[in-house]
Amino acid sequence: MHTKIKELAQNYADYTAKNLSQLIQRKSLSMQEEMVQQELIRQMQEAGFDEIWQDGLGNVIGRIGNGRRILAFDGHIDTVDTGNSANWSFDPYAGILENGFVKGRGTVDQKGGVASFVTAGRIMKELGFDRDLSVYFIGSVMEEDCDGLCWKYIIEESGLRPDFVVSTEPTNLNIYRGHRGRMEIHVSFTGVSAHGSAPERGKNAIYMASGAALEIEKLNKRLKSDEFLGKGSVTISEFVSGSPSLCAVADFARLHLDRRLTWGETKESALKEIEEVVNDFGGIVEVLWYDGQAFTGLKYGMEKYYPTWNIEEDHPLVTKAVETYKAIFDKNPLVDKWTFSTNGVVINGIHKIPCIGFGPGNEIMAHAADEMVAVSDLVTASAFYAGLAFSI
């Protein structure tokens, strides 16, 4: 079976690459995924999926099989924008196929995983998938704006709760089993305005925030570390201020913090650390709330706390993934972790559903100019996804 799966994945290399090219040609920023979702539905139909639908948030869900256990493959279909066009040597939305690569925005992060799981579904249908397993393939939305929001909706609103999930985010064809969490935090400072000619009459919120900023920089150096996930971190990613005029003492300032959480760090522990270093400067700390409107018109939100997660290296899902990889490719995979954050923050971080990652492309290409993925990566991912569905 594994040999046949590998052969079919290779035979469908051009099919997978062309499907990915079609996905790339549909620009799909967060909350603007409608056109690419229509193309994904078309591809699932062509591949012969048993059932396909779109939920209220805009996630496209395809199913193969009708077993009691549920395996889901997740791939977010939205992308970030392209940034400075001068940094690209080709049209990021042309979906160019050249020299063994598919080129364009989203090839790695992360439409390549989506195109690969469509091919995996086609392989499963061709081989007469007959396991006691329902396999769901999910093109999810709004991940770039709010990690995990799509899965919060899938689990909590749609009622679909898989037994296992594979994230198809880029892993350089390694098996990943977790990553650090993160939080988005505001620290606000309220001063007293006065005329700029007599600043001593006021209380400058910029100075208050600046003092706190220096303490936050020191805090970063002493945050907890974990042997597997690495060190927690905090950085200031935005500093804004306000005053009645440019001839007045600033009466407002705000810091935006990007806090990365390693194993053992929680929302409560992270907030306490921030509060302790900004209290002397009058800072008010709050975790932000995301409230976005999907292309379907639905407004949906969640707190911007994305928990740290990992599953053990000897977890049955990890060991089965390793066995499947070895059976198909006759070599041992690297078991590792992501640097960035994924929908796993909700899948496993909140809902404790066993989750691993396996995806085409190297994560260093995520959000980068001249983004591209090797067609050979797409072939490997397609074979692995189909093989895991037959093995699990």
MARZAKOL-644058 format. One record per residue (C-alpha): residue number from 1; residue in one letter; z negated, y negated, x negated. Coordinates in steps of 0.001 Angstrom, whole numbers, plus 524288, in hexadecimal, padded with zeros to 5 digits. Layout:
! MARZAKOL-644058
{NUM; 'a'; {Z; Y; X}},
...
! end
This chain:
! MARZAKOL-644058
{1; 'm'; {80000; 80000; 80000}},
{2; 'h'; {7FC43; 7F641; 7F56A}},
{3; 't'; {808E1; 7F8CB; 7EE09}},
{4; 'k'; {810D4; 7F669; 7FA4C}},
{5; 'i'; {80967; 7E9E6; 7FD4B}},
{6; 'k'; {80C1A; 7E4C8; 7EF9A}},
{7; 'e'; {81A8C; 7E817; 7F0D3}},
{8; 'l'; {81BD1; 7E15C; 7FDED}},
{9; 'a'; {814BD; 7D52E; 7F916}},
{10; 'q'; {81E8E; 7D462; 7EDF1}},
{11; 'n'; {82A02; 7D6E3; 7F71E}},
{12; 'y'; {82541; 7CBA0; 7FFA2}},
{13; 'a'; {823AF; 7C213; 7F44D}},
{14; 'd'; {82EEC; 7B96B; 7F8AA}},
{15; 'y'; {82A5D; 7BA25; 806CB}},
{16; 't'; {81CB2; 7B5A2; 80300}},
{17; 'a'; {821D4; 7AAC5; 7FA49}},
{18; 'k'; {82B0A; 7A5B1; 804D0}},
{19; 'n'; {82034; 7A5F5; 80EF5}},
{20; 'l'; {8179B; 79E18; 805D5}},
{21; 's'; {822A7; 79480; 80381}},
{22; 'q'; {823C3; 79288; 8122E}},
{23; 'l'; {8152A; 78FEB; 8132A}},
{24; 'i'; {815C3; 7861C; 80806}},
{25; 'q'; {820AB; 77EA3; 80EBF}},
{26; 'r'; {81796; 77BD1; 81A39}},
{27; 'k'; {80E4E; 77149; 81546}},
{28; 's'; {800E0; 7748B; 81A88}},
{29; 'l'; {7F5D6; 76B78; 81727}},
{30; 's'; {7E8EB; 76E58; 81DDE}},
{31; 'm'; {7E9CC; 76BD1; 82C8E}},
{32; 'q'; {7F8B8; 76B5F; 82B59}},
{33; 'e'; {7FBCF; 779E6; 82A79}},
{34; 'e'; {8034F; 77BCB; 8372E}},
{35; 'm'; {810EE; 77D9B; 83169}},
{36; 'v'; {80CB6; 78718; 826D9}},
{37; 'q'; {804FB; 78EF3; 830C2}},
{38; 'q'; {81134; 79076; 838F9}},
{39; 'e'; {81828; 795CA; 82CFB}},
{40; 'l'; {80CEB; 79F13; 82A23}},
{41; 'i'; {80D87; 7A44F; 83812}},
{42; 'r'; {81C25; 7A69D; 83633}},
{43; 'q'; {819AF; 7AE09; 82993}},
{44; 'm'; {80F34; 7B68A; 82FC8}},
{45; 'q'; {8184D; 7B99C; 83B0E}},
{46; 'e'; {8232E; 7BD50; 831B0}},
{47; 'a'; {819C5; 7C615; 82A1F}},
{48; 'g'; {81670; 7CD6E; 836B8}},
{49; 'f'; {80817; 7C9D4; 83880}},
{50; 'd'; {801DF; 7D017; 8447C}},
{51; 'e'; {7FC42; 7C377; 849E2}},
{52; 'i'; {7FD14; 7B51E; 84610}},
{53; 'w'; {7F63B; 7A95C; 84BC7}},
{54; 'q'; {7F167; 79BB9; 848A1}},
{55; 'd'; {7E37A; 797D7; 84BCC}},
{56; 'g'; {7DE4A; 78ADF; 850AE}},
{57; 'l'; {7DC80; 7853D; 84309}},
{58; 'g'; {7EA45; 78907; 83F07}},
{59; 'n'; {7E752; 7951B; 836D1}},
{60; 'v'; {7F253; 79F1B; 837BB}},
{61; 'i'; {7ED5B; 7AD0B; 838DB}},
{62; 'g'; {7F5A3; 7B939; 837BB}},
{63; 'r'; {7F0B6; 7C704; 839F1}},
{64; 'i'; {7F528; 7D471; 83594}},
{65; 'g'; {7EDD9; 7E08F; 839F1}},
{66; 'n'; {7E3F1; 7E2D3; 84495}},
{67; 'g'; {7D850; 7E933; 83DFB}},
{68; 'r'; {7C9DC; 7E71A; 83FD1}},
{69; 'r'; {7C764; 7E0DE; 83291}},
{70; 'i'; {7CD60; 7D3B8; 82F47}},
{71; 'l'; {7D310; 7CF1F; 8226A}},
{72; 'a'; {7D7F4; 7C119; 821A2}},
{73; 'f'; {7E072; 7BA4E; 8179E}},
{74; 'd'; {7DE9D; 7AB91; 81735}},
{75; 'g'; {7E814; 7A1AE; 811A8}},
{76; 'h'; {7E70B; 79342; 8149E}},
{77; 'i'; {7F428; 78D62; 817DD}},
{78; 'd'; {7F0D5; 77F0D; 8158D}},
{79; 't'; {7F291; 7784A; 80874}},
{80; 'v'; {7EE8C; 76BE6; 801A2}},
{81; 'd'; {7F8A3; 76127; 7FFD6}},
{82; 't'; {80134; 76012; 7F3C8}},
{83; 'g'; {7FB49; 75403; 7ED66}},
{84; 'n'; {80383; 74C21; 7E3E2}},
{85; 's'; {8118E; 750D6; 7E56E}},
{86; 'a'; {8145E; 74D2D; 7D743}},
{87; 'n'; {80BEB; 75899; 7D301}},
{88; 'w'; {8150F; 76271; 7D96C}},
{89; 's'; {8215E; 7673C; 7D29D}},
{90; 'f'; {826D9; 76CB6; 7DF6B}},
{91; 'd'; {82630; 76A1F; 7EE07}},
{92; 'p'; {818EF; 76F89; 7F237}},
{93; 'y'; {81DF4; 772E6; 7FFD2}},
{94; 'a'; {82B13; 77904; 7FC56}},
{95; 'g'; {8257E; 786A7; 7FAB0}},
{96; 'i'; {82DAD; 788F7; 7EE89}},
{97; 'l'; {82FAF; 79717; 7E9FD}},
{98; 'e'; {832AF; 796BD; 7DB8D}},
{99; 'n'; {8309F; 79F44; 7CF7F}},
{100; 'g'; {82782; 7A89E; 7D670}},
{101; 'f'; {81F12; 79E0A; 7DCA4}},
{102; 'v'; {81D93; 79798; 7E9D8}},
{103; 'k'; {81AE0; 78935; 7E791}},
{104; 'g'; {81450; 77F0B; 7F012}},
{105; 'r'; {807FD; 779E0; 7F634}},
{106; 'g'; {80004; 7851E; 7FB95}},
{107; 't'; {8065C; 79037; 7F419}},
{108; 'v'; {7F946; 7933E; 7EDB1}},
{109; 'd'; {7EFC3; 78C3A; 7F6B7}},
{110; 'q'; {7F270; 7939D; 7FE8F}},
{111; 'k'; {7FE7C; 79741; 80622}},
{112; 'g'; {801C9; 7A182; 7FBF7}},
{113; 'g'; {7F6C4; 7A9E8; 80135}},
{114; 'v'; {7FBC2; 7A80D; 80F0A}},
{115; 'a'; {809B8; 7AC03; 80BB2}},
{116; 's'; {8044F; 7B7DA; 80484}},
{117; 'f'; {7FC31; 7BC8F; 80FF4}},
{118; 'v'; {807D0; 7BB54; 8191D}},
{119; 't'; {80F16; 7C4A6; 81021}},
{120; 'a'; {8032F; 7CD8A; 80FAA}},
{121; 'g'; {803A6; 7CE22; 81E73}},
{122; 'r'; {811FC; 7D1C5; 81E11}},
{123; 'i'; {80F17; 7DC94; 8144D}},
{124; 'm'; {80411; 7E1BD; 81CD6}},
{125; 'k'; {80D08; 7E255; 828B3}},
{126; 'e'; {817CB; 7E8FD; 820F9}},
{127; 'l'; {80E46; 7F353; 81C2E}},
{128; 'g'; {808EE; 7F5BF; 829D2}},
{129; 'f'; {7FB43; 7F020; 8283F}},
{130; 'd'; {7F241; 7F96E; 82F8A}},
{131; 'r'; {7E472; 7F708; 82A8E}},
{132; 'd'; {7D8A9; 7F4CA; 83348}},
{133; 'l'; {7D980; 7E68A; 82F9E}},
{134; 's'; {7DE18; 7D9CB; 835B0}},
{135; 'v'; {7E3BC; 7D0D5; 82B56}},
{136; 'y'; {7E454; 7C24E; 82E35}},
{137; 'f'; {7EC8E; 7B8FB; 82628}},
{138; 'i'; {7E813; 7AAF9; 827ED}},
{139; 'g'; {7EF6A; 79EB1; 82441}},
{140; 's'; {7E3F8; 79550; 8250D}},
{141; 'v'; {7E3CF; 7868A; 8264E}},
{142; 'm'; {7DC59; 77AB2; 82148}},
{143; 'e'; {7D66C; 78192; 8157A}},
{144; 'e'; {7D9EB; 776A9; 80C1D}},
{145; 'd'; {7D28C; 76D0D; 814AF}},
{146; 'c'; {7C6E5; 775BC; 817B4}},
{147; 'd'; {7C4FE; 78314; 81150}},
{148; 'g'; {7C1A7; 78D7E; 81B3E}},
{149; 'l'; {7C34C; 7854C; 8278F}},
{150; 'c'; {7CE6E; 78E11; 82BE7}},
{151; 'w'; {7C5E1; 79A1D; 82A7B}},
{152; 'k'; {7BA80; 793AF; 8315B}},
{153; 'y'; {7C3CD; 79254; 83CF0}},
{154; 'i'; {7C941; 7A022; 83B9E}},
{155; 'i'; {7BBDB; 7A67C; 83B44}},
{156; 'e'; {7B3CC; 79D98; 843EC}},
{157; 'e'; {7BDD9; 7995F; 84E04}},
{158; 's'; {7C851; 7A3F0; 84E32}},
{159; 'g'; {7BEB9; 7AF13; 84C48}},
{160; 'l'; {7C680; 7B60E; 841B2}},
{161; 'r'; {7BCE5; 7BB82; 837C4}},
{162; 'p'; {7C31B; 7C45C; 82D8A}},
{163; 'd'; {7BBD6; 7CED2; 8261C}},
{164; 'f'; {7C281; 7CA93; 8197A}},
{165; 'v'; {7CA7D; 7BEC3; 8152E}},
{166; 'v'; {7D3D9; 7BCBD; 809E5}},
{167; 's'; {7D679; 7AEA7; 80638}},
{168; 't'; {7E41E; 7AD15; 800B0}},
{169; 'e'; {7E0A1; 7A0C3; 7F915}},
{170; 'p'; {7E607; 7A134; 7EB24}},
{171; 't'; {7DE8C; 7AA38; 7E20B}},
{172; 'n'; {7E8E9; 7ACA0; 7D791}},
{173; 'l'; {7E9B2; 7BA58; 7DD70}},
{174; 'n'; {7DB71; 7BD14; 7DA5C}},
{175; 'i'; {7D125; 7C150; 7E42D}},
{176; 'y'; {7C76D; 7B679; 7E70C}},
{177; 'r'; {7BA52; 7B876; 7ED95}},
{178; 'g'; {7B49A; 7AAEE; 7EF4F}},
{179; 'h'; {7B373; 79CE2; 7EB05}},
{180; 'r'; {7AA25; 79166; 7EAC2}},
{181; 'g'; {7A75C; 78A13; 7F741}},
{182; 'r'; {7A830; 77B8C; 7F923}},
{183; 'm'; {7A331; 77009; 800F5}},
{184; 'e'; {7A820; 7625C; 803C9}},
{185; 'i'; {79CF1; 7589C; 80398}},
{186; 'h'; {79BBC; 74A06; 805BB}},
{187; 'v'; {790E1; 74203; 7FFB0}},
{188; 's'; {79016; 7347D; 805E4}},
{189; 'f'; {788F1; 72859; 80141}},
{190; 't'; {78596; 71C38; 80937}},
{191; 'g'; {782E9; 70FA0; 801DD}},
{192; 'v'; {780DB; 70176; 805A9}},
{193; 's'; {78C03; 6F7E8; 8046C}},
{194; 'a'; {78AC5; 6EA7C; 7FE77}},
{195; 'h'; {79414; 6E05E; 7F924}},
{196; 'g'; {79A5F; 6E490; 7EC85}},
{197; 's'; {795B0; 6D81D; 7E5F1}},
{198; 'a'; {787A4; 6DC7A; 7E7B3}},
{199; 'p'; {78774; 6EB6D; 7E6FF}},
{200; 'e'; {778CF; 6EBBB; 7E4C3}},
{201; 'r'; {7770C; 6E861; 7F32F}},
{202; 'g'; {77D2B; 6F547; 7F733}},
{203; 'k'; {77C7C; 703BD; 7F43A}},
{204; 'n'; {7892A; 70922; 7EEE7}},
{205; 'a'; {78CCF; 71657; 7F4BE}},
{206; 'i'; {7968E; 718B0; 7E9C8}},
{207; 'y'; {78B96; 7182E; 7DFB6}},
{208; 'm'; {78378; 7216A; 7E820}},
{209; 'a'; {78ECE; 72B0E; 7E8F3}},
{210; 's'; {791F7; 729AF; 7DA84}},
{211; 'g'; {78419; 72D2A; 7D69D}},
{212; 'a'; {784AB; 73910; 7DF69}},
{213; 'a'; {791F9; 73CC8; 7D9E1}},
{214; 'l'; {78C83; 73D95; 7CC1E}},
{215; 'e'; {781B1; 74691; 7D0DB}},
{216; 'i'; {78B8B; 74F2D; 7D7F0}},
{217; 'e'; {79315; 75072; 7CB39}},
{218; 'k'; {786A4; 75551; 7C4AC}},
{219; 'l'; {783F7; 75EA5; 7D003}},
{220; 'n'; {7910E; 76541; 7CDD1}},
{221; 'k'; {78CD9; 76998; 7C042}},
{222; 'r'; {780C3; 770C9; 7C500}},
{223; 'l'; {7861B; 777F6; 7D0DA}},
{224; 'k'; {78488; 78697; 7D244}},
{225; 's'; {78E13; 7905B; 7CC5B}},
{226; 'd'; {791E6; 79E28; 7D05E}},
{227; 'e'; {79711; 7A8CA; 7C773}},
{228; 'f'; {7A2A7; 7ABD0; 7D046}},
{229; 'l'; {7A5B8; 79F4A; 7D7AE}},
{230; 'g'; {7A21C; 795B4; 7CD07}},
{231; 'k'; {79AE7; 788CB; 7CDC2}},
{232; 'g'; {798BD; 78009; 7D972}},
{233; 's'; {79DF0; 7723F; 7D827}},
{234; 'v'; {79D94; 764E9; 7DE75}},
{235; 't'; {7A6AD; 75978; 7DC43}},
{236; 'i'; {7A947; 74C63; 7E2A4}},
{237; 's'; {7B71A; 74C27; 7E7EB}},
{238; 'e'; {7B6BD; 73F03; 7EEDF}},
{239; 'f'; {7AF05; 73249; 7EDFA}},
{240; 'v'; {7B0DB; 72843; 7F8D4}},
{241; 's'; {7A9B4; 71B9B; 7FB88}},
{242; 'g'; {7A9C8; 71038; 804C1}},
{243; 's'; {7A4FE; 70237; 805BA}},
{244; 'p'; {7A747; 6F683; 80EAD}},
{245; 's'; {7B0B3; 6F0EE; 8048B}},
{246; 'l'; {7B480; 6F1F2; 7F64F}},
{247; 'c'; {7AB63; 6E687; 7F425}},
{248; 'a'; {79F9D; 6EE02; 7F917}},
{249; 'v'; {79622; 6F870; 7F4AE}},
{250; 'a'; {79A61; 705E6; 7F957}},
{251; 'd'; {791EA; 70A86; 80494}},
{252; 'f'; {797B6; 7182B; 8059E}},
{253; 'a'; {79BEB; 72306; 7FC51}},
{254; 'r'; {79EE2; 7315F; 7FDD9}},
{255; 'l'; {7A104; 73CC7; 7F4BB}},
{256; 'h'; {7A905; 748B3; 7F884}},
{257; 'l'; {7A410; 754E1; 7F1AC}},
{258; 'd'; {7AB7E; 7616E; 7EF29}},
{259; 'r'; {7A0CF; 76BAA; 7ED7C}},
{260; 'r'; {7A48F; 77963; 7E902}},
{261; 'l'; {79A67; 783C4; 7EBEA}},
{262; 't'; {79821; 78FD6; 7E3AC}},
{263; 'w'; {79122; 79C34; 7E80C}},
{264; 'g'; {78371; 79977; 7ED0C}},
{265; 'e'; {78605; 78B2C; 7F028}},
{266; 't'; {78591; 7873E; 7FE71}},
{267; 'k'; {78807; 77B4B; 806AC}},
{268; 'e'; {7796D; 778B0; 80732}},
{269; 's'; {7772E; 77A1F; 7F896}},
{270; 'a'; {782E8; 771A3; 7F53A}},
{271; 'l'; {77EE0; 766D2; 7FE91}},
{272; 'k'; {7710A; 766D5; 7F95B}},
{273; 'e'; {775FD; 76503; 7EB76}},
{274; 'i'; {77E87; 75976; 7EF5B}},
{275; 'e'; {773EC; 7533A; 7F77D}},
{276; 'e'; {76A42; 75409; 7EC43}},
{277; 'v'; {77322; 74C8A; 7E2F9}},
{278; 'v'; {777C6; 741FA; 7EC86}},
{279; 'n'; {76B1B; 73F1B; 7F3C1}},
{280; 'd'; {766B0; 73514; 7E9BA}},
{281; 'f'; {77350; 72DA9; 7EC27}},
{282; 'g'; {77263; 72DCE; 7FAFA}},
{283; 'g'; {77D54; 7379F; 7FCE1}},
{284; 'i'; {77F41; 73E73; 809F6}},
{285; 'v'; {78530; 74C11; 808A0}},
{286; 'e'; {78DA3; 752E2; 812C5}},
{287; 'v'; {796AF; 75EAD; 8134E}},
{288; 'l'; {7A3C2; 75AE5; 81924}},
{289; 'w'; {7A9FC; 76057; 8256F}},
{290; 'y'; {7B859; 763C7; 826BD}},
{291; 'd'; {7BEBF; 76125; 833D9}},
{292; 'g'; {7CD64; 7634B; 8337B}},
{293; 'q'; {7D7F7; 76440; 83DB8}},
{294; 'a'; {7E110; 76FDF; 83C75}},
{295; 'f'; {7EF8E; 76EA1; 83F44}},
{296; 't'; {7ECA0; 77576; 84C25}},
{297; 'g'; {7E4A8; 7698F; 85031}},
{298; 'l'; {7D7A3; 770A3; 84F16}},
{299; 'k'; {7CC8F; 7695E; 84877}},
{300; 'y'; {7C38D; 7723E; 840E5}},
{301; 'g'; {7B996; 7703C; 8363E}},
{302; 'm'; {7AEBE; 7753E; 82D95}},
{303; 'e'; {7A4D9; 77082; 823B7}},
{304; 'k'; {7AA55; 76ECF; 81619}},
{305; 'y'; {7A151; 778FA; 8104A}},
{306; 'y'; {7A8E8; 7848B; 80B1E}},
{307; 'p'; {79F9A; 78F3F; 8068A}},
{308; 't'; {7A073; 7965E; 7F9B0}},
{309; 'w'; {7A478; 7A482; 7FB3E}},
{310; 'n'; {7A765; 7B0DA; 7F3D2}},
{311; 'i'; {7A70E; 7BF59; 7F66F}},
{312; 'e'; {7A252; 7C984; 7ECC8}},
{313; 'e'; {7ABD7; 7CF88; 7E325}},
{314; 'd'; {7A855; 7DCF3; 7E878}},
{315; 'h'; {7AA46; 7D8FA; 7F6A9}},
{316; 'p'; {7B300; 7E2F0; 7FDBD}},
{317; 'l'; {7BD6C; 7D88C; 80045}},
{318; 'v'; {7BE1C; 7D4F9; 7F1E6}},
{319; 't'; {7BE5E; 7E321; 7ED5A}},
{320; 'k'; {7C8F3; 7E692; 7F750}},
{321; 'a'; {7D105; 7DAEA; 7F2E1}},
{322; 'v'; {7CFA5; 7DF1D; 7E4AA}},
{323; 'e'; {7D369; 7ED21; 7E80F}},
{324; 't'; {7DF45; 7E86F; 7EFAC}},
{325; 'y'; {7E3CA; 7DFA4; 7E4A4}},
{326; 'k'; {7E279; 7EA9A; 7DAA1}},
{327; 'a'; {7E992; 7F446; 7E36F}},
{328; 'i'; {7F532; 7EB28; 7E54D}},
{329; 'f'; {7F656; 7E4B9; 7D802}},
{330; 'd'; {7F00A; 7EED8; 7CF0F}},
{331; 'k'; {7E6FD; 7E51F; 7C85A}},
{332; 'n'; {7D9BD; 7DEFB; 7CA61}},
{333; 'p'; {7D8CF; 7D1B0; 7D10E}},
{334; 'l'; {7D002; 7C6B8; 7CC9F}},
{335; 'v'; {7C4FA; 7C439; 7D64A}},
{336; 'd'; {7C147; 7B5EE; 7D5C4}},
{337; 'k'; {7BEE3; 7A985; 7DDC6}},
{338; 'w'; {7C5AE; 79CF9; 7E200}},
{339; 't'; {7C2C5; 78FCB; 7DBFF}},
{340; 'f'; {7C5FA; 788BC; 7E8A5}},
{341; 's'; {7C18D; 78AC9; 7F6B8}},
{342; 't'; {7C81D; 792E7; 80165}},
{343; 'n'; {7C690; 79702; 80F8D}},
{344; 'g'; {7BD00; 7A11D; 80A48}},
{345; 'v'; {7B254; 796D2; 80C04}},
{346; 'v'; {7B26A; 799DD; 81A90}},
{347; 'i'; {7B75F; 7A7E3; 81A70}},
{348; 'n'; {7ACC0; 7ACAD; 8114A}},
{349; 'g'; {7A474; 7A0C3; 80E32}},
{350; 'i'; {7A0B2; 79E86; 81C76}},
{351; 'h'; {7A4B7; 7AABD; 823E9}},
{352; 'k'; {7A22A; 7B4BF; 8191D}},
{353; 'i'; {7AEF3; 7BC15; 81B3A}},
{354; 'p'; {7B2C9; 7C368; 80EBB}},
{355; 'c'; {7BDB8; 7BBBA; 80841}},
{356; 'i'; {7C5C6; 7BCB8; 7FBDE}},
{357; 'g'; {7D118; 7B500; 7F673}},
{358; 'f'; {7DE44; 7B97C; 7F176}},
{359; 'g'; {7E9C5; 7B05C; 7F0C5}},
{360; 'p'; {7F64F; 7AD1B; 7E98A}},
{361; 'g'; {7F68C; 7A1D2; 7E00E}},
{362; 'n'; {7ECD9; 79BAD; 7D6D5}},
{363; 'e'; {7E2D0; 79280; 7DCC5}},
{364; 'i'; {7E53F; 78887; 7D1EE}},
{365; 'm'; {7F1FA; 78576; 7D93A}},
{366; 'a'; {7EAA0; 78215; 7E5B3}},
{367; 'h'; {7EC9E; 773BA; 7E93E}},
{368; 'a'; {7F496; 771DF; 7DCD1}},
{369; 'a'; {80220; 76C1C; 7DB21}},
{370; 'd'; {80D69; 77597; 7D8C0}},
{371; 'e'; {8060B; 78024; 7E03C}},
{372; 'm'; {80CEA; 78D4C; 7DFC7}},
{373; 'v'; {80A53; 79BCD; 7E12F}},
{374; 'a'; {810FD; 7A76E; 7DAE7}},
{375; 'v'; {81865; 7B039; 7E445}},
{376; 's'; {81251; 7BBB2; 7DCF6}},
{377; 'd'; {804F4; 7B6BB; 7E15F}},
{378; 'l'; {80984; 7B6E2; 7EF77}},
{379; 'v'; {80E23; 7C4E7; 7EDCD}},
{380; 't'; {80124; 7C92D; 7E812}},
{381; 'a'; {7F971; 7C283; 7F2DD}},
{382; 's'; {801E1; 7C87A; 7FD89}},
{383; 'a'; {7FFD3; 7D613; 7F7FC}},
{384; 'f'; {7F131; 7D425; 7F679}},
{385; 'y'; {7EF42; 7CF2D; 80463}},
{386; 'a'; {7F6CA; 7DA7A; 80A59}},
{387; 'g'; {7F01D; 7E439; 80176}},
{388; 'l'; {7E2A1; 7DF51; 804FB}},
{389; 'a'; {7E5A1; 7E043; 81380}},
{390; 'f'; {7E963; 7EE8C; 811D9}},
{391; 's'; {7DD9B; 7F163; 80929}},
{392; 'i'; {7D20C; 7EA70; 80F1D}},
! end
